[in-house]
Amino acid sequence: MIELLFVACLSTAPDQCEERSMIFTDATPMACMMGAQPQLAKWAATHPAFRVAGWKCQQVRTAEKEA
């Protein structure tokens, strides 16, 4: 599984940020990198109070998710 991990900050308070993620079960790391911007644009369109400050693709660490 691949995780698109991104930081979303409030547009009105740019110092108030939080980590968000999207999990893809059928994607490769390269597919995540290539498809990240359209996915983030779609997310931003449905969350107008936030702006995406940064992002990365990584393997999901199942041990961390289960804890």
PDB file of N, CA, C and O in Angstrom:
ATOM      1  N   MET A   1       0.850  -1.187   0.000  1.00  0.00           N
ATOM      2  CA  MET A   1       0.000   0.000   0.000  1.00  0.00           C
ATOM      3  C   MET A   1       0.889   1.241   0.000  1.00  0.00           C
ATOM      4  O   MET A   1       1.966   1.264   0.596  1.00  0.00           O
ATOM      5  N   ILE A   2       0.411   2.248  -0.674  1.00  0.00           N
ATOM      6  CA  ILE A   2       1.120   3.522  -0.783  1.00  0.00           C
ATOM      7  C   ILE A   2       0.269   4.602  -0.122  1.00  0.00           C
ATOM      8  O   ILE A   2      -0.953   4.633  -0.266  1.00  0.00           O
ATOM      9  N   GLU A   3       0.941   5.474   0.598  1.00  0.00           N
ATOM     10  CA  GLU A   3       0.269   6.570   1.288  1.00  0.00           C
ATOM     11  C   GLU A   3       0.706   7.897   0.677  1.00  0.00           C
ATOM     12  O   GLU A   3       1.897   8.162   0.511  1.00  0.00           O
ATOM     13  N   LEU A   4      -0.270   8.711   0.352  1.00  0.00           N
ATOM     14  CA  LEU A   4      -0.006  10.088  -0.051  1.00  0.00           C
ATOM     15  C   LEU A   4      -0.189  10.920   1.211  1.00  0.00           C
ATOM     16  O   LEU A   4      -1.313  11.183   1.639  1.00  0.00           O
ATOM     17  N   LEU A   5       0.913  11.324   1.791  1.00  0.00           N
ATOM     18  CA  LEU A   5       0.906  12.083   3.041  1.00  0.00           C
ATOM     19  C   LEU A   5       1.060  13.552   2.690  1.00  0.00           C
ATOM     20  O   LEU A   5       1.963  13.923   1.939  1.00  0.00           O
ATOM     21  N   PHE A   6       0.173  14.402   3.235  1.00  0.00           N
ATOM     22  CA  PHE A   6       0.257  15.824   2.919  1.00  0.00           C
ATOM     23  C   PHE A   6      -0.052  16.665   4.140  1.00  0.00           C
ATOM     24  O   PHE A   6      -0.684  16.205   5.091  1.00  0.00           O
ATOM     25  N   VAL A   7       0.404  17.904   4.095  1.00  0.00           N
ATOM     26  CA  VAL A   7       0.175  18.871   5.165  1.00  0.00           C
ATOM     27  C   VAL A   7      -0.842  19.874   4.663  1.00  0.00           C
ATOM     28  O   VAL A   7      -0.666  20.482   3.608  1.00  0.00           O
ATOM     29  N   ALA A   8      -1.911  20.042   5.432  1.00  0.00           N
ATOM     30  CA  ALA A   8      -2.967  21.005   5.083  1.00  0.00           C
ATOM     31  C   ALA A   8      -2.989  22.096   6.149  1.00  0.00           C
ATOM     32  O   ALA A   8      -3.051  21.813   7.346  1.00  0.00           O
ATOM     33  N   CYS A   9      -2.937  23.331   5.700  1.00  0.00           N
ATOM     34  CA  CYS A   9      -2.951  24.473   6.610  1.00  0.00           C
ATOM     35  C   CYS A   9      -4.211  25.297   6.361  1.00  0.00           C
ATOM     36  O   CYS A   9      -4.687  25.400   5.230  1.00  0.00           O
ATOM     37  N   LEU A  10      -4.731  25.871   7.415  1.00  0.00           N
ATOM     38  CA  LEU A  10      -5.883  26.756   7.271  1.00  0.00           C
ATOM     39  C   LEU A  10      -5.475  27.989   6.471  1.00  0.00           C
ATOM     40  O   LEU A  10      -4.424  28.578   6.728  1.00  0.00           O
ATOM     41  N   SER A  11      -6.281  28.371   5.528  1.00  0.00           N
ATOM     42  CA  SER A  11      -5.982  29.542   4.699  1.00  0.00           C
ATOM     43  C   SER A  11      -5.957  30.818   5.523  1.00  0.00           C
ATOM     44  O   SER A  11      -5.159  31.717   5.258  1.00  0.00           O
ATOM     45  N   THR A  12      -6.828  30.900   6.523  1.00  0.00           N
ATOM     46  CA  THR A  12      -6.910  32.108   7.348  1.00  0.00           C
ATOM     47  C   THR A  12      -5.918  32.112   8.497  1.00  0.00           C
ATOM     48  O   THR A  12      -5.696  33.152   9.117  1.00  0.00           O
ATOM     49  N   ALA A  13      -5.316  30.957   8.794  1.00  0.00           N
ATOM     50  CA  ALA A  13      -4.320  30.852   9.860  1.00  0.00           C
ATOM     51  C   ALA A  13      -3.228  29.880   9.400  1.00  0.00           C
ATOM     52  O   ALA A  13      -3.227  28.717   9.806  1.00  0.00           O
ATOM     53  N   PRO A  14      -2.305  30.343   8.563  1.00  0.00           N
ATOM     54  CA  PRO A  14      -1.323  29.454   7.946  1.00  0.00           C
ATOM     55  C   PRO A  14      -0.414  28.719   8.930  1.00  0.00           C
ATOM     56  O   PRO A  14       0.259  27.759   8.554  1.00  0.00           O
ATOM     57  N   ASP A  15      -0.392  29.160  10.177  1.00  0.00           N
ATOM     58  CA  ASP A  15       0.426  28.467  11.180  1.00  0.00           C
ATOM     59  C   ASP A  15      -0.318  27.284  11.801  1.00  0.00           C
ATOM     60  O   ASP A  15       0.271  26.534  12.581  1.00  0.00           O
ATOM     61  N   GLN A  16      -1.579  27.105  11.476  1.00  0.00           N
ATOM     62  CA  GLN A  16      -2.365  25.980  11.991  1.00  0.00           C
ATOM     63  C   GLN A  16      -2.467  24.923  10.896  1.00  0.00           C
ATOM     64  O   GLN A  16      -3.304  25.003   9.997  1.00  0.00           O
ATOM     65  N   CYS A  17      -1.582  23.924  11.004  1.00  0.00           N
ATOM     66  CA  CYS A  17      -1.482  22.885   9.989  1.00  0.00           C
ATOM     67  C   CYS A  17      -1.682  21.512  10.614  1.00  0.00           C
ATOM     68  O   CYS A  17      -1.495  21.325  11.817  1.00  0.00           O
ATOM     69  N   GLU A  18      -2.060  20.572   9.788  1.00  0.00           N
ATOM     70  CA  GLU A  18      -2.220  19.197  10.243  1.00  0.00           C
ATOM     71  C   GLU A  18      -1.860  18.247   9.116  1.00  0.00           C
ATOM     72  O   GLU A  18      -2.001  18.569   7.937  1.00  0.00           O
ATOM     73  N   GLU A  19      -1.387  17.054   9.509  1.00  0.00           N
ATOM     74  CA  GLU A  19      -1.063  16.043   8.522  1.00  0.00           C
ATOM     75  C   GLU A  19      -2.324  15.288   8.135  1.00  0.00           C
ATOM     76  O   GLU A  19      -3.151  14.964   8.988  1.00  0.00           O
ATOM     77  N   ARG A  20      -2.464  15.014   6.863  1.00  0.00           N
ATOM     78  CA  ARG A  20      -3.563  14.212   6.333  1.00  0.00           C
ATOM     79  C   ARG A  20      -2.947  13.162   5.428  1.00  0.00           C
ATOM     80  O   ARG A  20      -1.787  13.274   5.032  1.00  0.00           O
ATOM     81  N   SER A  21      -3.727  12.140   5.103  1.00  0.00           N
ATOM     82  CA  SER A  21      -3.194  11.147   4.176  1.00  0.00           C
ATOM     83  C   SER A  21      -4.315  10.484   3.392  1.00  0.00           C
ATOM     84  O   SER A  21      -5.474  10.453   3.803  1.00  0.00           O
ATOM     85  N   MET A  22      -3.911   9.955   2.241  1.00  0.00           N
ATOM     86  CA  MET A  22      -4.777   9.130   1.407  1.00  0.00           C
ATOM     87  C   MET A  22      -4.022   7.827   1.174  1.00  0.00           C
ATOM     88  O   MET A  22      -2.823   7.840   0.896  1.00  0.00           O
ATOM     89  N   ILE A  23      -4.721   6.712   1.287  1.00  0.00           N
ATOM     90  CA  ILE A  23      -4.113   5.403   1.097  1.00  0.00           C
ATOM     91  C   ILE A  23      -4.563   4.839  -0.248  1.00  0.00           C
ATOM     92  O   ILE A  23      -5.745   4.869  -0.589  1.00  0.00           O
ATOM     93  N   PHE A  24      -3.601   4.331  -0.994  1.00  0.00           N
ATOM     94  CA  PHE A  24      -3.880   3.694  -2.284  1.00  0.00           C
ATOM     95  C   PHE A  24      -3.416   2.244  -2.208  1.00  0.00           C
ATOM     96  O   PHE A  24      -2.240   1.976  -1.967  1.00  0.00           O
ATOM     97  N   THR A  25      -4.331   1.324  -2.411  1.00  0.00           N
ATOM     98  CA  THR A  25      -3.986  -0.090  -2.308  1.00  0.00           C
ATOM     99  C   THR A  25      -3.441  -0.656  -3.607  1.00  0.00           C
ATOM    100  O   THR A  25      -2.744  -1.670  -3.587  1.00  0.00           O
ATOM    101  N   ASP A  26      -3.736  -0.034  -4.723  1.00  0.00           N
ATOM    102  CA  ASP A  26      -3.335  -0.587  -6.017  1.00  0.00           C
ATOM    103  C   ASP A  26      -2.409   0.337  -6.798  1.00  0.00           C
ATOM    104  O   ASP A  26      -2.444   0.347  -8.028  1.00  0.00           O
ATOM    105  N   ALA A  27      -1.587   1.109  -6.107  1.00  0.00           N
ATOM    106  CA  ALA A  27      -0.698   2.058  -6.778  1.00  0.00           C
ATOM    107  C   ALA A  27       0.759   1.756  -6.437  1.00  0.00           C
ATOM    108  O   ALA A  27       1.075   1.224  -5.372  1.00  0.00           O
ATOM    109  N   THR A  28       1.612   2.105  -7.353  1.00  0.00           N
ATOM    110  CA  THR A  28       3.043   2.020  -7.116  1.00  0.00           C
ATOM    111  C   THR A  28       3.522   3.384  -6.616  1.00  0.00           C
ATOM    112  O   THR A  28       2.799   4.371  -6.755  1.00  0.00           O
ATOM    113  N   PRO A  29       4.709   3.459  -6.043  1.00  0.00           N
ATOM    114  CA  PRO A  29       5.217   4.774  -5.625  1.00  0.00           C
ATOM    115  C   PRO A  29       5.271   5.776  -6.783  1.00  0.00           C
ATOM    116  O   PRO A  29       4.973   6.955  -6.595  1.00  0.00           O
ATOM    117  N   MET A  30       5.649   5.315  -7.973  1.00  0.00           N
ATOM    118  CA  MET A  30       5.716   6.216  -9.133  1.00  0.00           C
ATOM    119  C   MET A  30       4.315   6.694  -9.522  1.00  0.00           C
ATOM    120  O   MET A  30       4.130   7.866  -9.852  1.00  0.00           O
ATOM    121  N   ALA A  31       3.335   5.799  -9.484  1.00  0.00           N
ATOM    122  CA  ALA A  31       1.954   6.191  -9.801  1.00  0.00           C
ATOM    123  C   ALA A  31       1.448   7.212  -8.790  1.00  0.00           C
ATOM    124  O   ALA A  31       0.721   8.137  -9.153  1.00  0.00           O
ATOM    125  N   CYS A  32       1.820   7.054  -7.542  1.00  0.00           N
ATOM    126  CA  CYS A  32       1.432   8.021  -6.505  1.00  0.00           C
ATOM    127  C   CYS A  32       2.036   9.387  -6.813  1.00  0.00           C
ATOM    128  O   CYS A  32       1.347  10.405  -6.751  1.00  0.00           O
ATOM    129  N   MET A  33       3.334   9.406  -7.145  1.00  0.00           N
ATOM    130  CA  MET A  33       3.999  10.675  -7.441  1.00  0.00           C
ATOM    131  C   MET A  33       3.363  11.369  -8.645  1.00  0.00           C
ATOM    132  O   MET A  33       3.194  12.588  -8.650  1.00  0.00           O
ATOM    133  N   MET A  34       3.016  10.592  -9.653  1.00  0.00           N
ATOM    134  CA  MET A  34       2.446  11.172 -10.865  1.00  0.00           C
ATOM    135  C   MET A  34       0.994  11.597 -10.666  1.00  0.00           C
ATOM    136  O   MET A  34       0.544  12.553 -11.296  1.00  0.00           O
ATOM    137  N   GLY A  35       0.263  10.913  -9.812  1.00  0.00           N
ATOM    138  CA  GLY A  35      -1.148  11.217  -9.618  1.00  0.00           C
ATOM    139  C   GLY A  35      -1.451  12.075  -8.414  1.00  0.00           C
ATOM    140  O   GLY A  35      -2.614  12.391  -8.161  1.00  0.00           O
ATOM    141  N   ALA A  36      -0.427  12.463  -7.661  1.00  0.00           N
ATOM    142  CA  ALA A  36      -0.646  13.204  -6.412  1.00  0.00           C
ATOM    143  C   ALA A  36      -1.284  14.568  -6.646  1.00  0.00           C
ATOM    144  O   ALA A  36      -2.245  14.917  -5.961  1.00  0.00           O
ATOM    145  N   GLN A  37      -0.778  15.336  -7.586  1.00  0.00           N
ATOM    146  CA  GLN A  37      -1.287  16.696  -7.772  1.00  0.00           C
ATOM    147  C   GLN A  37      -2.764  16.730  -8.149  1.00  0.00           C
ATOM    148  O   GLN A  37      -3.500  17.545  -7.593  1.00  0.00           O
ATOM    149  N   PRO A  38      -3.234  15.882  -9.070  1.00  0.00           N
ATOM    150  CA  PRO A  38      -4.679  15.891  -9.341  1.00  0.00           C
ATOM    151  C   PRO A  38      -5.507  15.462  -8.127  1.00  0.00           C
ATOM    152  O   PRO A  38      -6.581  16.013  -7.886  1.00  0.00           O
ATOM    153  N   GLN A  39      -5.019  14.489  -7.367  1.00  0.00           N
ATOM    154  CA  GLN A  39      -5.744  14.054  -6.167  1.00  0.00           C
ATOM    155  C   GLN A  39      -5.794  15.178  -5.134  1.00  0.00           C
ATOM    156  O   GLN A  39      -6.832  15.407  -4.513  1.00  0.00           O
ATOM    157  N   LEU A  40      -4.684  15.872  -4.951  1.00  0.00           N
ATOM    158  CA  LEU A  40      -4.643  16.970  -3.981  1.00  0.00           C
ATOM    159  C   LEU A  40      -5.493  18.145  -4.446  1.00  0.00           C
ATOM    160  O   LEU A  40      -6.111  18.822  -3.624  1.00  0.00           O
ATOM    161  N   ALA A  41      -5.534  18.395  -5.735  1.00  0.00           N
ATOM    162  CA  ALA A  41      -6.394  19.469  -6.262  1.00  0.00           C
ATOM    163  C   ALA A  41      -7.859  19.143  -6.009  1.00  0.00           C
ATOM    164  O   ALA A  41      -8.649  20.024  -5.669  1.00  0.00           O
ATOM    165  N   LYS A  42      -8.218  17.877  -6.178  1.00  0.00           N
ATOM    166  CA  LYS A  42      -9.593  17.442  -5.919  1.00  0.00           C
ATOM    167  C   LYS A  42      -9.925  17.614  -4.432  1.00  0.00           C
ATOM    168  O   LYS A  42     -11.011  18.072  -4.077  1.00  0.00           O
ATOM    169  N   TRP A  43      -8.968  17.237  -3.565  1.00  0.00           N
ATOM    170  CA  TRP A  43      -9.180  17.371  -2.118  1.00  0.00           C
ATOM    171  C   TRP A  43      -9.329  18.855  -1.762  1.00  0.00           C
ATOM    172  O   TRP A  43     -10.230  19.229  -1.011  1.00  0.00           O
ATOM    173  N   ALA A  44      -8.451  19.687  -2.300  1.00  0.00           N
ATOM    174  CA  ALA A  44      -8.487  21.123  -1.996  1.00  0.00           C
ATOM    175  C   ALA A  44      -9.797  21.766  -2.455  1.00  0.00           C
ATOM    176  O   ALA A  44     -10.299  22.685  -1.807  1.00  0.00           O
ATOM    177  N   ALA A  45     -10.343  21.291  -3.556  1.00  0.00           N
ATOM    178  CA  ALA A  45     -11.607  21.842  -4.058  1.00  0.00           C
ATOM    179  C   ALA A  45     -12.764  21.543  -3.110  1.00  0.00           C
ATOM    180  O   ALA A  45     -13.723  22.311  -3.041  1.00  0.00           O
ATOM    181  N   THR A  46     -12.680  20.435  -2.383  1.00  0.00           N
ATOM    182  CA  THR A  46     -13.748  20.086  -1.445  1.00  0.00           C
ATOM    183  C   THR A  46     -13.447  20.557  -0.018  1.00  0.00           C
ATOM    184  O   THR A  46     -14.269  20.377   0.880  1.00  0.00           O
ATOM    185  N   HIS A  47     -12.278  21.156   0.192  1.00  0.00           N
ATOM    186  CA  HIS A  47     -11.885  21.693   1.494  1.00  0.00           C
ATOM    187  C   HIS A  47     -11.338  23.110   1.296  1.00  0.00           C
ATOM    188  O   HIS A  47     -10.141  23.337   1.476  1.00  0.00           O
ATOM    189  N   PRO A  48     -12.198  24.063   0.928  1.00  0.00           N
ATOM    190  CA  PRO A  48     -11.729  25.407   0.560  1.00  0.00           C
ATOM    191  C   PRO A  48     -11.095  26.201   1.706  1.00  0.00           C
ATOM    192  O   PRO A  48     -10.409  27.191   1.450  1.00  0.00           O
ATOM    193  N   ALA A  49     -11.300  25.804   2.932  1.00  0.00           N
ATOM    194  CA  ALA A  49     -10.705  26.525   4.056  1.00  0.00           C
ATOM    195  C   ALA A  49      -9.228  26.173   4.243  1.00  0.00           C
ATOM    196  O   ALA A  49      -8.537  26.804   5.043  1.00  0.00           O
ATOM    197  N   PHE A  50      -8.743  25.169   3.508  1.00  0.00           N
ATOM    198  CA  PHE A  50      -7.365  24.704   3.653  1.00  0.00           C
ATOM    199  C   PHE A  50      -6.578  24.920   2.379  1.00  0.00           C
ATOM    200  O   PHE A  50      -7.142  25.061   1.294  1.00  0.00           O
ATOM    201  N   ARG A  51      -5.262  24.945   2.530  1.00  0.00           N
ATOM    202  CA  ARG A  51      -4.358  24.902   1.396  1.00  0.00           C
ATOM    203  C   ARG A  51      -3.336  23.805   1.664  1.00  0.00           C
ATOM    204  O   ARG A  51      -2.969  23.573   2.815  1.00  0.00           O
ATOM    205  N   VAL A  52      -2.883  23.141   0.639  1.00  0.00           N
ATOM    206  CA  VAL A  52      -1.901  22.068   0.775  1.00  0.00           C
ATOM    207  C   VAL A  52      -0.519  22.706   0.804  1.00  0.00           C
ATOM    208  O   VAL A  52      -0.125  23.403  -0.131  1.00  0.00           O
ATOM    209  N   ALA A  53       0.217  22.456   1.898  1.00  0.00           N
ATOM    210  CA  ALA A  53       1.522  23.082   2.083  1.00  0.00           C
ATOM    211  C   ALA A  53       2.673  22.190   1.626  1.00  0.00           C
ATOM    212  O   ALA A  53       3.770  22.685   1.366  1.00  0.00           O
ATOM    213  N   GLY A  54       2.441  20.893   1.527  1.00  0.00           N
ATOM    214  CA  GLY A  54       3.494  19.980   1.091  1.00  0.00           C
ATOM    215  C   GLY A  54       2.959  18.563   1.060  1.00  0.00           C
ATOM    216  O   GLY A  54       1.935  18.264   1.673  1.00  0.00           O
ATOM    217  N   TRP A  55       3.659  17.687   0.340  1.00  0.00           N
ATOM    218  CA  TRP A  55       3.200  16.313   0.234  1.00  0.00           C
ATOM    219  C   TRP A  55       4.349  15.385  -0.126  1.00  0.00           C
ATOM    220  O   TRP A  55       5.393  15.825  -0.606  1.00  0.00           O
ATOM    221  N   LYS A  56       4.137  14.074   0.117  1.00  0.00           N
ATOM    222  CA  LYS A  56       5.082  13.047  -0.289  1.00  0.00           C
ATOM    223  C   LYS A  56       4.357  11.712  -0.363  1.00  0.00           C
ATOM    224  O   LYS A  56       3.320  11.517   0.270  1.00  0.00           O
ATOM    225  N   CYS A  57       4.913  10.806  -1.137  1.00  0.00           N
ATOM    226  CA  CYS A  57       4.391   9.447  -1.239  1.00  0.00           C
ATOM    227  C   CYS A  57       5.338   8.525  -0.485  1.00  0.00           C
ATOM    228  O   CYS A  57       6.556   8.690  -0.549  1.00  0.00           O
ATOM    229  N   GLN A  58       4.780   7.560   0.225  1.00  0.00           N
ATOM    230  CA  GLN A  58       5.613   6.618   0.959  1.00  0.00           C
ATOM    231  C   GLN A  58       4.885   5.302   1.131  1.00  0.00           C
ATOM    232  O   GLN A  58       3.662   5.234   1.012  1.00  0.00           O
ATOM    233  N   GLN A  59       5.647   4.257   1.411  1.00  0.00           N
ATOM    234  CA  GLN A  59       5.063   2.962   1.723  1.00  0.00           C
ATOM    235  C   GLN A  59       4.340   3.076   3.055  1.00  0.00           C
ATOM    236  O   GLN A  59       4.827   3.745   3.966  1.00  0.00           O
ATOM    237  N   VAL A  60       3.195   2.440   3.179  1.00  0.00           N
ATOM    238  CA  VAL A  60       2.461   2.435   4.443  1.00  0.00           C
ATOM    239  C   VAL A  60       3.190   1.502   5.395  1.00  0.00           C
ATOM    240  O   VAL A  60       3.496   0.361   5.050  1.00  0.00           O
ATOM    241  N   ARG A  61       3.456   1.983   6.559  1.00  0.00           N
ATOM    242  CA  ARG A  61       4.087   1.169   7.591  1.00  0.00           C
ATOM    243  C   ARG A  61       2.973   0.568   8.439  1.00  0.00           C
ATOM    244  O   ARG A  61       2.432   1.227   9.327  1.00  0.00           O
ATOM    245  N   THR A  62       2.639  -0.679   8.160  1.00  0.00           N
ATOM    246  CA  THR A  62       1.474  -1.303   8.809  1.00  0.00           C
ATOM    247  C   THR A  62       1.642  -1.395  10.311  1.00  0.00           C
ATOM    248  O   THR A  62       0.650  -1.313  11.034  1.00  0.00           O
ATOM    249  N   ALA A  63       2.844  -1.559  10.805  1.00  0.00           N
ATOM    250  CA  ALA A  63       3.051  -1.647  12.257  1.00  0.00           C
ATOM    251  C   ALA A  63       2.641  -0.346  12.937  1.00  0.00           C
ATOM    252  O   ALA A  63       2.064  -0.364  14.024  1.00  0.00           O
ATOM    253  N   GLU A  64       2.943   0.795  12.289  1.00  0.00           N
ATOM    254  CA  GLU A  64       2.564   2.082  12.861  1.00  0.00           C
ATOM    255  C   GLU A  64       1.071   2.315  12.788  1.00  0.00           C
ATOM    256  O   GLU A  64       0.500   2.919  13.696  1.00  0.00           O
ATOM    257  N   LYS A  65       0.421   1.849  11.727  1.00  0.00           N
ATOM    258  CA  LYS A  65      -1.001   2.071  11.562  1.00  0.00           C
ATOM    259  C   LYS A  65      -1.819   1.239  12.549  1.00  0.00           C
ATOM    260  O   LYS A  65      -2.893   1.661  12.978  1.00  0.00           O
ATOM    261  N   GLU A  66      -1.312   0.053  12.911  1.00  0.00           N
ATOM    262  CA  GLU A  66      -2.051  -0.819  13.806  1.00  0.00           C
ATOM    263  C   GLU A  66      -1.931  -0.410  15.264  1.00  0.00           C
ATOM    264  O   GLU A  66      -2.804  -0.730  16.071  1.00  0.00           O
ATOM    265  N   ALA A  67      -0.865   0.291  15.610  1.00  0.00           N
ATOM    266  CA  ALA A  67      -0.611   0.655  17.005  1.00  0.00           C
ATOM    267  C   ALA A  67      -1.563   1.708  17.498  1.00  0.00           C
ATOM    268  O   ALA A  67      -1.480   2.123  18.654  1.00  0.00           O
TER     269      ALA A  67
END
